Amino acid sequence: NDQPLVSFQQQPGRLFISIGNQPFATYVYEDNNISRPYFAHVKTSCGIQATRNHPPLPDDPQDHSTYHPGIWLSFGDINGNDYWRLKQKVEHEMFVEQPEGGKGKGTFTVRNYYMDASGNNRVMAELVKYTIIVRPFGYLLIMNSTFSSDEGDFTFGDQEEMGLGIRVNTKISVQYGQGHMTNAEGLKDGKEIWGKASNWVDYSGEIDGNYA
């Protein structure tokens, strides 16, 4: 097995992830300005940064600098609590399974608590397993989250800011760069794709002569 090694380096509040001794991403779970976990500086297999710089550099658009740090899972309405806009906190409790690297694959599992507006009560728990897999033509980041509560019922609201968020590199963004989006139905870019359910969305473009 000649696949590159997926490895982890832990520091307070963050986990540095490398593939083949090259940076892949930083998983941040303690941040004074962003009250939920996220992945920053996510890179492709050829070293191109796929997500926007965090914090944004002067050449990047400066909007939502804390809402959009890279790749994250969040929700604008759970029992009236807004985690997307950082009004309530998603609290990292612990690594349920410690980071485990290996040839072509790495995993870790964490438990988070979604807190209410007081910051004292848990609305729900999230058990999420992250898996990084090396594919022949790139890297695959899998997030598998299970939500539960011993405190009471919880409801996911009906609004646009719900679920997985990705802020791409400015150079491949539709709005500021030369990138394009295509979904499973063949619809293109934000005007056609926005608000429509689809099995998948491809968001890609060219950065400095390389495709990402």
N, C-alpha and C positions, 0 to 999 in steps of 0.2 A: 504494500500500500504506500504509494508515493505521494499521497495527498498532503497538503500543508497542514501544519499543526495549528489548531485553534487553542489559544492560551489566554489566561486572565491574570490581571494584576489588580489587587484590591488596595484602595486608599480610602481614607475617611469620606464617606458619602458618595463614592463613585467607584466604578469598576471599569478598568481599561481592558478592551478586548482586542487581541491581535490575531492575525491569520498569517502564517508563514513569516513570523517576526516583523510583519508590517501592520500598522494601525488599521483597525476595522471600524471601531466605534467606541464611544464612552457612554456607559450606562450611569446616569446620575440619579441618585435616590434621596439626596439631601441637598437642598439649594435654598438659600435665604430669600431668593426672589421668585422662585418657581415652586409652587406648593404641590407638585406631583412629579412622579418619576418620568424620565424621558431618555432617549438616545440622542446624542449629539455627534456631529462630525462623522457621519456614516459614509464609508468609502466603498468603492467598487473594487473588483479583483485586480484592476490595473492601477489602483491608487487614486482615482478621481474621487473627489468629495461629492457625493450625491445629494447631500442636504445643505441647506444654507449655513453660512458661518454663524456660530453662536458664541458670544453675541454678534450681531451683524457688523461687518466691516463698513467703512465709509462708502464703498461702491455698492453695497447691498441696500435694498429697500429697508427702511428702518421700522416699518409697521409691525405691530404685534411681536416685539422682540422677546417678550417673556411668554406669550401664548404659544408661539411657534418655534421651539428650540431645535427641532430636528424631526424625530419620530416619537409619537406619544399616543396613548390611549386615554381618552377622557370624555366627559359627558356634560352637556350644558344644563341638564335637568334630571336629577334623581331625587324624587320627593321634594322638589322645589329647590334643591341645592345645585349651585352652578360651579362645577369643578373645571370646566373648560376655560372659563375666564378668571380662574384662580380665586374665586370668592370664598370657596371652601377648600379644605385641605385633604389631599390623599396622603395618608401617613404610612411610610414604610415601617413595617414591624420587624421583619427578620428575613434572612435567607433560609427558607425551609429546606432547600437542597443547595449546598455550596457549589460555586462554579466548578465545573469539571470539564477540562479540555481533552483534546485527543486529535488523532489524525482525521481531518475532514469533518469534525463535529465537536461542538461544545454546548453545554447546557447549564442553566441555573434556574432555580425556582424561588420566588419571593411571595410573601403575604403582605398585602396593603390593606389599610382600613380607610374607607371613605367617611369622613367626619361631618357632623352637622355644623350649622352656623356658629354654635357656641364653642366648637372645638373640643367638646368634652364627651360627646356621644357618637357612637358608631352607627352609621346608616347601613353599611354593608361591608363585607369582607371580600377581597379579591385574592384568589390563589392563582398566580400566573407563572407558567413555565415558559422560558425562552430557550429556543433551540437555534443554533447557528450551524448551517450545513454548507459545505463547499460543493458547488455543482461544477460541471465542466465549463460552463460559460458565465459563472458568477457566483454570488453568495445568496443564500436563502435565510431570511430571518423569520422564524415562526413564533407567534405569540399565541398561547393557549390559556385563556382566562376563564375561571369559574367564579361566579358571584354567589354569595349566600349571606344570610343574616339570621342570628339567633335573637335579635332584638325586635323584629317585626317585619312587616311587608315593605317592599320597596318597588318603585315604579320608574321605568325609564320614560322620560317625557318625549313628546313629539316636537322636535325642532331640528334645525339644520346642523347644530354643533354637537354631534353625537357619534362617538366611535373613534376609529383610527385616524390620526392626523399625520400628514407628512408635509414639511416645508422643504421644497427642493432647492438645489443650487440655483442661484439667480440666473446663471447663464442658460439653464434649460427650462426656466419657468415660462409659461405661456404669456404672462402679463409683461414680464421685463426682459425675457431672453428669447431664444430661438427654439424652445421645446414645444412639444405637442402632447396632448392626451388623446387616447383612443380607448373606448370601452368595448365590451364583448359584443355589443350590437352594432359596432362600427361608427358610433357617433364620435364627433371630434370636439375637443377643447371645451372650455367652460360653458359657453353659450348653449351647446347641445347636451352636455353631460350633466350639468348642475341639477341636482334634485332628482335624478333618475336612478333607480335600482339597477345594478348590473353585477354579473358574477365576477368581473375583474375590470381593472383600469390600468392601462399601460401609460406611464408618464416618462418620457425620454427625450433626448436631444443630444446635440454635439457640443462638447466642451474641449476647446483647444485641440481640435482635430481628432478627438476620441469620442466614441459614442457612449452615453451613460443613460 
